[in-house]
Amino acid sequence: QSVLTQPPSVSGAPGQRVTISCTGSSSNIGSGYDVHWYQHLPGTAPKLLIYGIINRPSGVPDRFSGSKSGTSVSLAITGLQAEDEADYYCQSYDISLSGYVFGTGTKVTVL
Amino acid sequence: QVQMVQSGAEVKKTGSSVKVSCKASGGTFSSYPFSWVRQAPGQGLEWMGRVIPTVGIGKSAQKFQGRVTISADKSTTTAYMELSSLRSDDTAVYYCAREGTGRGSWGYNWFDSWGQGTLVTVSS
């Protein structure tokens, strides 16, 4: 089972702002390990959206942003668009498991 | 820009093994670690293990220890994932992913390029 918890789903109307939380523990996010975010459309490979909590790879719109507070990090999508409808996963490293871990995943629906 | 092309879909019997390949091109193969991630039907992403091409033999996630072998061949710029003692719940799409390196420790790495995925179906 995932050690990073995300809400199963979030939704918003076009143009609105939605946020996705990723909550970990002292063995991962709380130990200072970075968190990264991916967008996953069915039938395609996951796409890196945010790395190192706040950094966007080239080509990723600035509508996507990351932040951190304690052992929780968040991904925000502003100006929601129909093409943003996808599954989103956070990812970090866990000391206890000695490996990478993914969040439970969040389905974003554009109303 | 690195591109990773994985081998084709596989149908396997319970108890058998499967080996999936991931050929990288367009980048410096040996400079980056590669990981394997899978997604079972209706489930989330799950990390399986990683390999550093200069080392050749990889490290597996605790859940898969003893069942998965992850390796890399620098001469052909190809990474491999072999999973043995297949069960029905190993049915999944398997992805290779190149790791982007952060602060020096691999605990800070992310996955910046992905293969297209390989569907492995396990049935009796």
gemmi code that builds the backbone of each chain (N, CA, C; Angstrom):
import gemmi

chains = {
    "A": [
        ("GLN", (0.831, -1.183, 0.000), (0.000, 0.000, 0.000), (0.885, 1.259, 0.000)),
        ("SER", (0.347, 2.363, -0.572), (1.101, 3.595, -0.670), (1.287, 4.217, 0.703)),
        ("VAL", (2.457, 4.852, 0.903), (2.716, 5.533, 2.169), (2.478, 7.023, 2.040)),
        ("LEU", (2.180, 7.485, 0.824), (1.833, 8.876, 0.568), (0.350, 8.930, 0.237)),
        ("THR", (-0.397, 9.744, 0.983), (-1.852, 9.784, 0.844), (-2.306, 11.006, 0.059)),
        ("GLN", (-3.134, 10.756, -0.948), (-3.738, 11.819, -1.748), (-5.254, 11.663, -1.715)),
        ("PRO", (-5.994, 12.740, -1.965), (-7.450, 12.588, -2.082), (-7.762, 11.800, -3.349)),
        ("PRO", (-8.766, 10.930, -3.306), (-9.077, 10.114, -4.491), (-9.476, 10.949, -5.699)),
        ("SER", (-10.156, 12.057, -5.465), (-10.621, 12.862, -6.590), (-10.794, 14.315, -6.191)),
        ("VAL", (-10.612, 15.192, -7.159), (-10.928, 16.607, -7.032), (-11.565, 17.029, -8.346)),
        ("SER", (-12.378, 18.061, -8.293), (-13.013, 18.533, -9.519), (-13.160, 20.046, -9.489)),
        ("GLY", (-13.319, 20.619, -10.661), (-13.497, 22.048, -10.767), (-13.985, 22.426, -12.146)),
        ("ALA", (-14.554, 23.582, -12.238), (-15.022, 24.078, -13.528), (-13.847, 24.661, -14.303)),
        ("PRO", (-13.969, 24.743, -15.605), (-12.906, 25.381, -16.384), (-12.593, 26.775, -15.849)),
        ("GLY", (-11.296, 27.065, -15.735), (-10.871, 28.362, -15.241), (-10.657, 28.424, -13.741)),
        ("GLN", (-11.178, 27.441, -13.016), (-11.028, 27.449, -11.568), (-9.667, 26.920, -11.143)),
        ("ARG", (-9.428, 27.016, -9.833), (-8.181, 26.529, -9.227), (-8.498, 25.315, -8.368)),
        ("VAL", (-7.710, 24.264, -8.541), (-7.848, 23.090, -7.688), (-6.486, 22.769, -7.076)),
        ("THR", (-6.515, 22.136, -5.902), (-5.275, 21.723, -5.262), (-5.362, 20.251, -4.883)),
        ("ILE", (-4.231, 19.589, -4.950), (-4.125, 18.178, -4.597), (-3.071, 18.065, -3.507)),
        ("SER", (-3.430, 17.468, -2.387), (-2.490, 17.312, -1.285), (-1.816, 15.944, -1.351)),
        ("CYS", (-0.643, 15.880, -0.776), (0.128, 14.629, -0.698), (0.714, 14.596, 0.705)),
        ("THR", (0.193, 13.710, 1.539), (0.600, 13.664, 2.936), (1.445, 12.439, 3.212)),
        ("GLY", (2.602, 12.685, 3.812), (3.505, 11.586, 4.127), (3.750, 11.479, 5.616)),
        ("SER", (4.979, 11.100, 5.968), (5.328, 10.888, 7.364), (6.795, 11.248, 7.586)),
        ("SER", (7.249, 10.973, 8.807), (8.626, 11.300, 9.168), (9.644, 10.441, 8.425)),
        ("SER", (9.211, 9.359, 7.794), (10.151, 8.496, 7.076), (10.275, 8.871, 5.605)),
        ("ASN", (9.534, 9.872, 5.180), (9.663, 10.304, 3.791), (9.667, 11.845, 3.706)),
        ("ILE", (8.535, 12.445, 3.463), (8.497, 13.901, 3.311), (9.018, 14.594, 4.563)),
        ("GLY", (8.659, 14.085, 5.732), (9.088, 14.695, 6.994), (10.581, 14.627, 7.229)),
        ("SER", (11.282, 13.753, 6.505), (12.732, 13.651, 6.614), (13.439, 14.576, 5.631)),
        ("GLY", (12.652, 15.359, 4.906), (13.237, 16.343, 4.009), (13.430, 15.879, 2.586)),
        ("TYR", (12.948, 14.671, 2.260), (13.095, 14.208, 0.885), (12.149, 14.981, -0.029)),
        ("ASP", (12.628, 15.222, -1.240), (11.848, 15.986, -2.198), (10.607, 15.220, -2.643)),
        ("VAL", (9.644, 15.986, -3.126), (8.426, 15.412, -3.684), (8.290, 15.886, -5.123)),
        ("HIS", (7.854, 14.983, -5.972), (7.716, 15.272, -7.391), (6.298, 14.873, -7.806)),
        ("TRP", (5.812, 15.506, -8.868), (4.428, 15.274, -9.305), (4.384, 14.843, -10.779)),
        ("TYR", (3.444, 13.930, -11.059), (3.275, 13.412, -12.409), (1.816, 13.484, -12.824)),
        ("GLN", (1.610, 13.719, -14.106), (0.283, 13.657, -14.722), (0.212, 12.382, -15.539)),
        ("HIS", (-0.862, 11.622, -15.367), (-0.978, 10.353, -16.072), (-2.319, 10.253, -16.777)),
        ("LEU", (-2.255, 10.250, -18.097), (-3.448, 10.056, -18.907), (-3.559, 8.584, -19.275)),
        ("PRO", (-4.761, 8.038, -19.299), (-4.940, 6.607, -19.623), (-4.289, 6.243, -20.945)),
        ("GLY", (-3.556, 5.143, -20.936), (-2.940, 4.653, -22.163), (-1.662, 5.357, -22.566)),
        ("THR", (-1.206, 6.273, -21.739), (0.038, 6.986, -22.059), (1.019, 6.843, -20.905)),
        ("ALA", (2.256, 7.255, -21.121), (3.242, 7.228, -20.053), (3.030, 8.420, -19.128)),
        ("PRO", (3.310, 8.263, -17.847), (3.244, 9.413, -16.942), (4.159, 10.527, -17.421)),
        ("LYS", (3.790, 11.749, -17.069), (4.567, 12.924, -17.473), (4.970, 13.692, -16.232)),
        ("LEU", (6.245, 14.057, -16.145), (6.744, 14.832, -15.020), (6.180, 16.255, -15.081)),
        ("LEU", (5.557, 16.684, -13.985), (4.974, 18.029, -13.918), (5.791, 18.970, -13.047)),
        ("ILE", (6.195, 18.453, -11.879), (6.928, 19.241, -10.895), (8.008, 18.347, -10.293)),
        ("TYR", (9.230, 18.875, -10.171), (10.271, 18.142, -9.467), (10.857, 19.024, -8.368)),
        ("GLY", (11.376, 18.361, -7.327), (11.946, 19.126, -6.228), (10.950, 20.067, -5.586)),
        ("ILE", (9.729, 19.596, -5.432), (8.624, 20.302, -4.749), (8.043, 21.449, -5.564)),
        ("ILE", (8.918, 22.309, -6.150), (8.410, 23.552, -6.747), (8.857, 23.796, -8.191)),
        ("ASN", (9.723, 22.950, -8.722), (10.320, 23.241, -10.035), (9.529, 22.621, -11.186)),
        ("ARG", (9.362, 23.405, -12.245), (8.667, 22.908, -13.442), (9.668, 22.611, -14.550)),
        ("PRO", (9.589, 21.422, -15.143), (10.434, 21.161, -16.324), (10.015, 22.098, -17.464)),
        ("SER", (10.914, 22.316, -18.392), (10.573, 23.149, -19.542), (9.397, 22.525, -20.292)),
        ("GLY", (8.468, 23.377, -20.705), (7.312, 22.894, -21.439), (6.079, 22.693, -20.586)),
        ("VAL", (6.242, 22.655, -19.284), (5.078, 22.514, -18.394), (4.514, 23.905, -18.118)),
        ("PRO", (3.229, 24.117, -18.370), (2.647, 25.448, -18.167), (2.765, 25.921, -16.721)),
        ("ASP", (2.874, 27.240, -16.552), (2.992, 27.773, -15.192), (1.666, 27.745, -14.441)),
        ("ARG", (0.631, 27.166, -15.067), (-0.637, 26.926, -14.346), (-0.442, 25.855, -13.263)),
        ("PHE", (0.623, 25.076, -13.411), (0.926, 24.018, -12.439), (1.993, 24.533, -11.478)),
        ("SER", (1.726, 24.401, -10.170), (2.709, 24.846, -9.186), (2.681, 23.925, -7.975)),
        ("GLY", (3.826, 23.857, -7.289), (3.949, 23.003, -6.121), (4.319, 23.800, -4.891)),
        ("SER", (3.966, 23.252, -3.709), (4.316, 23.893, -2.445), (4.424, 22.830, -1.362)),
        ("LYS", (4.986, 23.230, -0.196), (5.169, 22.284, 0.909), (4.877, 22.961, 2.231)),
        ("SER", (4.257, 22.191, 3.151), (4.049, 22.659, 4.512), (4.162, 21.459, 5.447)),
        ("GLY", (5.251, 21.396, 6.217), (5.456, 20.276, 7.125), (5.649, 18.975, 6.373)),
        ("THR", (4.817, 17.978, 6.690), (4.914, 16.684, 6.004), (3.877, 16.561, 4.903)),
        ("SER", (3.376, 17.680, 4.443), (2.378, 17.669, 3.373), (2.823, 18.589, 2.255)),
        ("VAL", (2.643, 18.125, 1.043), (2.939, 18.968, -0.114), (1.675, 19.061, -0.953)),
        ("SER", (1.634, 20.051, -1.821), (0.450, 20.257, -2.645), (0.814, 20.620, -4.062)),
        ("LEU", (-0.059, 20.197, -4.961), (0.010, 20.605, -6.360), (-1.213, 21.460, -6.636)),
        ("ALA", (-0.990, 22.628, -7.203), (-2.105, 23.497, -7.568), (-2.197, 23.616, -9.075)),
        ("ILE", (-3.406, 23.584, -9.565), (-3.656, 23.821, -10.986), (-4.591, 25.025, -11.065)),
        ("THR", (-4.096, 26.104, -11.645), (-4.922, 27.295, -11.809), (-5.385, 27.398, -13.258)),
        ("GLY", (-6.492, 28.086, -13.464), (-7.021, 28.203, -14.822), (-7.292, 26.834, -15.421)),
        ("LEU", (-8.008, 26.008, -14.689), (-8.262, 24.612, -15.074), (-8.775, 24.503, -16.510)),
        ("GLN", (-8.199, 23.552, -17.255), (-8.607, 23.331, -18.636), (-9.056, 21.880, -18.831)),
        ("ALA", (-9.840, 21.646, -19.852), (-10.352, 20.298, -20.124), (-9.223, 19.293, -20.276)),
        ("GLU", (-8.109, 19.732, -20.843), (-6.969, 18.826, -21.063), (-6.262, 18.442, -19.772)),
        ("ASP", (-6.624, 19.091, -18.662), (-6.001, 18.758, -17.384), (-6.662, 17.549, -16.729)),
        ("GLU", (-7.729, 17.065, -17.323), (-8.431, 15.905, -16.766), (-7.528, 14.679, -16.895)),
        ("ALA", (-7.081, 14.167, -15.747), (-6.102, 13.075, -15.719), (-5.937, 12.603, -14.282)),
        ("ASP", (-5.084, 11.602, -14.106), (-4.682, 11.165, -12.770), (-3.354, 11.833, -12.424)),
        ("TYR", (-3.211, 12.221, -11.168), (-2.005, 12.894, -10.709), (-1.420, 12.138, -9.526)),
        ("TYR", (-0.092, 11.950, -9.552), (0.600, 11.204, -8.508), (1.758, 12.021, -7.955)),
        ("CYS", (1.919, 11.962, -6.642), (3.133, 12.495, -6.042), (4.115, 11.329, -5.842)),
        ("GLN", (5.375, 11.665, -5.684), (6.419, 10.631, -5.528), (7.522, 11.171, -4.643)),
        ("SER", (8.049, 10.312, -3.777), (9.157, 10.717, -2.919), (10.010, 9.485, -2.617)),
        ("TYR", (10.835, 9.597, -1.589), (11.686, 8.490, -1.136), (11.342, 8.191, 0.312)),
        ("ASP", (11.352, 6.904, 0.664), (11.034, 6.503, 2.027), (12.212, 5.768, 2.659)),
        ("ILE", (12.678, 6.268, 3.808), (13.834, 5.660, 4.470), (13.527, 4.240, 4.943)),
        ("SER", (12.369, 4.035, 5.503), (12.013, 2.719, 6.044), (11.943, 1.662, 4.955)),
        ("LEU", (11.436, 2.039, 3.794), (11.314, 1.100, 2.682), (12.562, 1.079, 1.804)),
        ("SER", (13.464, 2.042, 2.049), (14.688, 2.136, 1.245), (14.391, 2.175, -0.247)),
        ("GLY", (13.410, 2.975, -0.602), (13.066, 3.074, -2.016), (12.084, 4.192, -2.284)),
        ("TYR", (11.802, 4.359, -3.588), (10.842, 5.377, -3.988), (9.425, 4.922, -3.653)),
        ("VAL", (8.584, 5.907, -3.383), (7.166, 5.640, -3.130), (6.316, 6.631, -3.907)),
        ("PHE", (5.153, 6.166, -4.332), (4.188, 7.015, -5.005), (2.990, 7.262, -4.101)),
        ("GLY", (2.307, 8.358, -4.367), (1.053, 8.623, -3.693), (-0.045, 7.720, -4.211)),
        ("THR", (-1.181, 7.777, -3.563), (-2.317, 6.930, -3.920), (-2.989, 7.359, -5.215)),
        ("GLY", (-2.687, 8.579, -5.666), (-3.240, 9.062, -6.924), (-4.529, 9.845, -6.745)),
        ("THR", (-4.687, 10.883, -7.557), (-5.880, 11.728, -7.521), (-6.409, 11.917, -8.933)),
        ("LYS", (-7.688, 11.657, -9.094), (-8.315, 11.870, -10.400), (-8.888, 13.281, -10.441)),
        ("VAL", (-8.439, 14.064, -11.396), (-8.954, 15.419, -11.581), (-10.010, 15.402, -12.676)),
        ("THR", (-11.183, 15.909, -12.336), (-12.292, 15.997, -13.284), (-12.616, 17.460, -13.548)),
        ("VAL", (-12.727, 17.802, -14.818), (-13.115, 19.151, -15.206), (-14.604, 19.135, -15.527)),
        ("LEU", (-15.358, 19.860, -14.744), (-16.817, 19.828, -14.848), (-17.341, 20.500, -16.114)),
    ],
    "B": [
        ("GLN", (17.307, 14.987, -26.123), (16.141, 14.433, -25.435), (16.176, 12.914, -25.561)),
        ("VAL", (16.223, 12.247, -24.426), (16.289, 10.791, -24.446), (14.929, 10.215, -24.841)),
        ("GLN", (14.971, 9.137, -25.590), (13.763, 8.384, -25.906), (13.953, 6.957, -25.456)),
        ("MET", (12.917, 6.379, -24.879), (12.988, 5.011, -24.398), (11.896, 4.178, -25.042)),
        ("VAL", (12.288, 3.113, -25.687), (11.349, 2.239, -26.380), (11.380, 0.867, -25.729)),
        ("GLN", (10.215, 0.447, -25.269), (10.117, -0.825, -24.563), (9.690, -1.950, -25.495)),
        ("SER", (9.932, -3.174, -25.058), (9.531, -4.346, -25.814), (8.005, -4.496, -25.778)),
        ("GLY", (7.495, -5.394, -26.615), (6.068, -5.511, -26.810), (5.337, -6.295, -25.722)),
        ("ALA", (4.018, -6.290, -25.856), (3.157, -6.934, -24.875), (3.459, -8.426, -24.751)),
        ("GLU", (3.244, -8.945, -23.545), (3.525, -10.347, -23.254), (2.321, -10.991, -22.584)),
        ("VAL", (2.103, -12.262, -22.909), (1.102, -13.067, -22.210), (1.846, -14.250, -21.612)),
        ("LYS", (1.741, -14.406, -20.294), (2.524, -15.426, -19.591), (1.626, -16.303, -18.730)),
        ("LYS", (2.116, -17.494, -18.478), (1.418, -18.421, -17.590), (1.843, -18.175, -16.143)),
        ("THR", (0.934, -18.443, -15.240), (1.234, -18.363, -13.814), (2.445, -19.228, -13.496)),
        ("GLY", (3.382, -18.659, -12.721), (4.574, -19.389, -12.328), (5.768, -19.200, -13.246)),
        ("SER", (5.541, -18.637, -14.419), (6.634, -18.416, -15.361), (7.314, -17.075, -15.094)),
        ("SER", (8.216, -16.692, -15.997), (8.946, -15.434, -15.867), (8.733, -14.581, -17.104)),
        ("VAL", (8.976, -13.289, -16.946), (8.902, -12.368, -18.071), (10.078, -11.411, -17.980)),
        ("LYS", (10.627, -11.061, -19.141), (11.728, -10.101, -19.188), (11.336, -8.984, -20.144)),
        ("VAL", (11.309, -7.772, -19.652), (10.934, -6.602, -20.434), (12.174, -5.754, -20.665)),
        ("SER", (12.331, -5.269, -21.891), (13.488, -4.444, -22.208), (13.085, -3.002, -22.466)),
        ("CYS", (14.075, -2.127, -22.348), (13.851, -0.690, -22.507), (15.102, -0.105, -23.142)),
        ("LYS", (15.033, 0.196, -24.444), (16.199, 0.717, -25.145), (16.170, 2.240, -25.159)),
        ("ALA", (17.256, 2.830, -24.681), (17.343, 4.294, -24.617), (18.191, 4.817, -25.761)),
        ("SER", (17.771, 5.944, -26.289), (18.553, 6.591, -27.342), (18.440, 8.102, -27.173)),
        ("GLY", (19.408, 8.801, -27.717), (19.374, 10.258, -27.688), (19.951, 10.888, -26.446)),
        ("GLY", (20.501, 10.113, -25.563), (21.098, 10.669, -24.359), (22.328, 9.884, -23.968)),
        ("THR", (22.940, 10.253, -22.852), (24.105, 9.529, -22.360), (23.619, 8.456, -21.408)),
        ("PHE", (23.542, 7.234, -21.896), (22.896, 6.147, -21.169), (23.481, 5.939, -19.784)),
        ("SER", (24.817, 5.919, -19.706), (25.463, 5.558, -18.447), (25.386, 6.629, -17.383)),
        ("SER", (24.974, 7.826, -17.766), (25.005, 8.944, -16.822), (23.814, 8.984, -15.880)),
        ("TYR", (22.780, 8.188, -16.184), (21.558, 8.287, -15.386), (21.082, 6.906, -14.923)),
        ("PRO", (20.562, 6.838, -13.710), (19.922, 5.584, -13.267), (18.593, 5.391, -13.998)),
        ("PHE", (18.152, 4.158, -14.068), (16.847, 3.819, -14.629), (16.041, 3.039, -13.603)),
        ("SER", (14.761, 3.336, -13.540), (13.848, 2.633, -12.640), (12.759, 1.938, -13.439)),
        ("TRP", (12.099, 0.998, -12.763), (10.923, 0.325, -13.329), (9.738, 0.582, -12.412)),
        ("VAL", (8.632, 0.933, -13.019), (7.394, 1.274, -12.317), (6.270, 0.501, -12.988)),
        ("ARG", (5.329, 0.001, -12.202), (4.216, -0.706, -12.828), (2.884, -0.146, -12.359)),
        ("GLN", (1.846, -0.415, -13.159), (0.492, -0.026, -12.800), (-0.445, -1.175, -13.131)),
        ("ALA", (-0.991, -1.799, -12.114), (-1.974, -2.860, -12.299), (-3.331, -2.231, -12.650)),
        ("PRO", (-4.208, -2.984, -13.262), (-5.526, -2.438, -13.642), (-6.251, -1.822, -12.460)),
        ("GLY", (-6.658, -0.563, -12.613), (-7.396, 0.115, -11.563), (-6.578, 0.525, -10.356)),
        ("GLN", (-5.266, 0.329, -10.426), (-4.394, 0.650, -9.297), (-3.488, 1.829, -9.623)),
        ("GLY", (-2.716, 2.250, -8.616), (-1.795, 3.351, -8.808), (-0.437, 2.900, -9.287)),
        ("LEU", (0.489, 3.842, -9.309), (1.853, 3.546, -9.735), (2.633, 2.897, -8.595)),
        ("GLU", (3.495, 1.955, -8.944), (4.249, 1.206, -7.936), (5.688, 1.061, -8.403)),
        ("TRP", (6.641, 1.536, -7.602), (8.066, 1.437, -7.950), (8.571, 0.032, -7.664)),
        ("MET", (9.341, -0.515, -8.620), (9.818, -1.891, -8.492), (11.304, -1.990, -8.209)),
        ("GLY", (12.067, -1.048, -8.707), (13.498, -1.126, -8.497), (14.242, -0.239, -9.483)),
        ("ARG", (15.574, -0.209, -9.354), (16.370, 0.677, -10.186), (17.722, 0.063, -10.491)),
        ("VAL", (18.366, 0.637, -11.514), (19.697, 0.183, -11.882), (20.525, 1.379, -12.307)),
        ("ILE", (21.788, 1.357, -11.956), (22.757, 2.336, -12.438), (23.543, 1.639, -13.537)),
        ("PRO", (23.468, 2.123, -14.765), (24.089, 1.418, -15.895), (25.574, 1.102, -15.714)),
        ("THR", (26.299, 1.960, -15.026), (27.726, 1.692, -14.836), (27.950, 0.524, -13.882)),
        ("VAL", (26.957, 0.210, -13.064), (27.061, -0.919, -12.140), (26.551, -2.188, -12.801)),
        ("GLY", (25.432, -2.069, -13.520), (24.906, -3.191, -14.293), (23.789, -3.960, -13.628)),
        ("ILE", (23.935, -4.267, -12.343), (22.903, -5.001, -11.626), (22.241, -4.056, -10.637)),
        ("GLY", (20.900, -4.152, -10.548), (20.159, -3.151, -9.804), (19.714, -3.557, -8.418)),
        ("LYS", (18.905, -2.678, -7.851), (18.315, -2.839, -6.504), (16.803, -2.914, -6.670)),
        ("SER", (16.185, -3.823, -5.941), (14.732, -3.959, -6.056), (14.029, -3.415, -4.829)),
        ("ALA", (12.781, -3.056, -4.988), (11.946, -2.660, -3.857), (11.756, -3.865, -2.939)),
        ("GLN", (11.565, -3.597, -1.649), (11.454, -4.688, -0.679), (10.370, -5.690, -1.081)),
        ("LYS", (9.255, -5.176, -1.608), (8.141, -6.051, -1.963), (8.530, -7.089, -3.017)),
        ("PHE", (9.481, -6.757, -3.880), (9.825, -7.628, -5.008), (11.139, -8.368, -4.827)),
        ("GLN", (11.773, -8.193, -3.673), (13.068, -8.842, -3.476), (12.947, -10.359, -3.612)),
        ("GLY", (13.872, -10.920, -4.392), (13.858, -12.351, -4.642), (13.078, -12.733, -5.881)),
        ("ARG", (12.288, -11.800, -6.404), (11.467, -12.100, -7.583), (11.798, -11.255, -8.796)),
        ("VAL", (12.435, -10.124, -8.582), (12.729, -9.247, -9.705), (14.232, -9.064, -9.864)),
        ("THR", (14.673, -9.028, -11.095), (16.058, -8.744, -11.422), (16.082, -7.577, -12.394)),
        ("ILE", (16.759, -6.521, -12.001), (16.857, -5.332, -12.840), (18.301, -5.171, -13.246)),
        ("SER", (18.525, -4.983, -14.540), (19.885, -4.910, -15.048), (19.961, -3.911, -16.188)),
        ("ALA", (21.190, -3.651, -16.627), (21.410, -2.727, -17.740), (22.641, -3.161, -18.515)),
        ("ASP", (22.606, -2.955, -19.813), (23.719, -3.289, -20.696), (24.168, -2.009, -21.375)),
        ("LYS", (25.321, -1.509, -20.975), (25.810, -0.250, -21.549), (26.073, -0.374, -23.053)),
        ("SER", (26.511, -1.541, -23.488), (26.894, -1.700, -24.898), (25.701, -1.542, -25.834)),
        ("THR", (24.510, -1.870, -25.346), (23.310, -1.746, -26.178), (22.364, -0.662, -25.648)),
        ("THR", (22.779, 0.062, -24.654), (21.990, 1.122, -23.981), (20.576, 0.637, -23.686)),
        ("THR", (20.510, -0.533, -23.080), (19.220, -1.155, -22.800), (19.134, -1.552, -21.328)),
        ("ALA", (18.005, -1.242, -20.717), (17.722, -1.684, -19.358), (16.714, -2.826, -19.415)),
        ("TYR", (16.787, -3.706, -18.419), (15.930, -4.883, -18.385), (15.279, -5.048, -17.015)),
        ("MET", (14.084, -5.618, -17.037), (13.395, -6.001, -15.812), (12.857, -7.405, -16.014)),
        ("GLU", (13.307, -8.320, -15.171), (12.816, -9.705, -15.230), (12.078, -10.025, -13.944)),
        ("LEU", (10.851, -10.470, -14.080), (10.008, -10.816, -12.928), (9.683, -12.295, -13.010)),
        ("SER", (9.943, -13.009, -11.922), (9.740, -14.459, -11.922), (8.557, -14.846, -11.039)),
        ("SER", (8.239, -16.137, -11.064), (7.123, -16.686, -10.274), (5.874, -15.835, -10.439)),
        ("LEU", (5.527, -15.584, -11.693), (4.416, -14.694, -11.985), (3.100, -15.178, -11.401)),
        ("ARG", (2.328, -14.209, -10.909), (0.988, -14.476, -10.380), (-0.005, -13.615, -11.157)),
        ("SER", (-1.266, -13.905, -10.979), (-2.285, -13.140, -11.718), (-2.246, -11.659, -11.344)),
        ("ASP", (-1.875, -11.357, -10.113), (-1.844, -9.952, -9.717), (-0.595, -9.227, -10.197)),
        ("ASP", (0.237, -9.888, -10.970), (1.352, -9.222, -11.658), (0.909, -8.669, -13.008)),
        ("THR", (-0.328, -8.957, -13.399), (-0.857, -8.365, -14.623), (-0.870, -6.852, -14.465)),
        ("ALA", (-0.155, -6.173, -15.362), (0.036, -4.734, -15.211), (0.720, -4.175, -16.454)),
        ("VAL", (0.742, -2.861, -16.530), (1.587, -2.168, -17.497), (2.877, -1.821, -16.778)),
        ("TYR", (3.997, -2.206, -17.377), (5.310, -1.976, -16.793), (6.010, -0.867, -17.571)),
        ("TYR", (6.521, 0.131, -16.843), (7.206, 1.268, -17.446), (8.668, 1.307, -16.999)),
        ("CYS", (9.541, 1.668, -17.914), (10.880, 2.076, -17.514), (10.873, 3.597, -17.450)),
        ("ALA", (11.727, 4.132, -16.588), (11.780, 5.585, -16.423), (13.211, 5.989, -16.090)),
        ("ARG", (13.693, 7.021, -16.762), (15.012, 7.546, -16.452), (14.901, 8.480, -15.261)),
        ("GLU", (15.896, 8.399, -14.379), (15.867, 9.246, -13.209), (16.605, 10.555, -13.463)),
        ("GLY", (15.940, 11.636, -13.114), (16.620, 12.926, -13.086), (17.291, 13.043, -11.736)),
        ("THR", (18.520, 13.529, -11.732), (19.271, 13.524, -10.493), (19.223, 14.884, -9.816)),
        ("GLY", (19.003, 14.836, -8.496), (18.835, 16.061, -7.734), (20.067, 16.437, -6.948)),
        ("ARG", (19.996, 16.198, -5.635), (21.037, 16.741, -4.763), (22.170, 15.765, -4.482)),
        ("GLY", (22.364, 14.799, -5.330), (23.488, 13.889, -5.129), (23.068, 12.564, -4.535)),
        ("SER", (22.134, 12.566, -3.608), (21.617, 11.313, -3.077), (20.428, 10.892, -3.924)),
        ("TRP", (20.331, 9.574, -4.191), (19.258, 9.133, -5.078), (17.890, 9.291, -4.443)),
        ("GLY", (17.832, 9.583, -3.166), (16.563, 9.820, -2.509), (15.863, 11.073, -2.983)),
        ("TYR", (16.566, 11.914, -3.724), (15.995, 13.163, -4.209), (15.656, 13.107, -5.693)),
        ("ASN", (15.846, 11.949, -6.325), (15.655, 11.844, -7.765), (14.188, 11.782, -8.155)),
        ("TRP", (13.940, 12.123, -9.401), (12.607, 12.058, -9.987), (12.705, 11.293, -11.303)),
        ("PHE", (11.564, 11.106, -11.983), (11.527, 10.361, -13.239), (11.182, 11.336, -14.369)),
        ("ASP", (12.183, 11.652, -15.188), (11.958, 12.706, -16.163), (11.629, 12.220, -17.568)),
        ("SER", (11.896, 10.972, -17.862), (11.537, 10.409, -19.169), (11.043, 8.993, -18.959)),
        ("TRP", (10.020, 8.633, -19.701), (9.387, 7.329, -19.507), (9.286, 6.565, -20.836)),
        ("GLY", (9.355, 5.249, -20.740), (9.044, 4.423, -21.889), (7.537, 4.406, -22.105)),
        ("GLN", (7.127, 3.781, -23.206), (5.707, 3.812, -23.567), (4.864, 2.809, -22.783)),
        ("GLY", (5.524, 1.929, -22.054), (4.801, 0.930, -21.276), (4.682, -0.398, -21.996)),
        ("THR", (4.731, -1.476, -21.226), (4.580, -2.829, -21.757), (3.527, -3.559, -20.932)),
        ("LEU", (2.483, -4.018, -21.594), (1.431, -4.768, -20.905), (1.851, -6.220, -20.737)),
        ("VAL", (1.868, -6.663, -19.504), (2.138, -8.067, -19.204), (0.862, -8.659, -18.610)),
        ("THR", (0.349, -9.684, -19.266), (-0.867, -10.345, -18.808), (-0.496, -11.735, -18.306)),
        ("VAL", (-0.891, -12.044, -17.084), (-0.581, -13.345, -16.493), (-1.885, -14.111, -16.287)),
        ("SER", (-1.925, -15.314, -16.845), (-3.128, -16.118, -16.656), (-2.734, -17.577, -16.502)),
        ("SER", (-3.648, -18.345, -15.990), (-3.391, -19.773, -15.800), (-3.782, -20.548, -17.051)),
    ],
}
model = gemmi.Model(1)
for chain_id, residues in chains.items():
    chain = gemmi.Chain(chain_id)
    for i, (resn, *xyz) in enumerate(residues, 1):
        res = gemmi.Residue()
        res.name, res.seqid = resn, gemmi.SeqId(i, " ")
        for name, pos in zip(("N", "CA", "C"), xyz):
            atom = gemmi.Atom()
            atom.name, atom.element = name, gemmi.Element(name[0])
            atom.pos, atom.b_iso = gemmi.Position(*pos), 0.0
            res.add_atom(atom)
        chain.add_residue(res)
    model.add_chain(chain)
structure = gemmi.Structure()
structure.add_model(model)
structure.setup_entities()
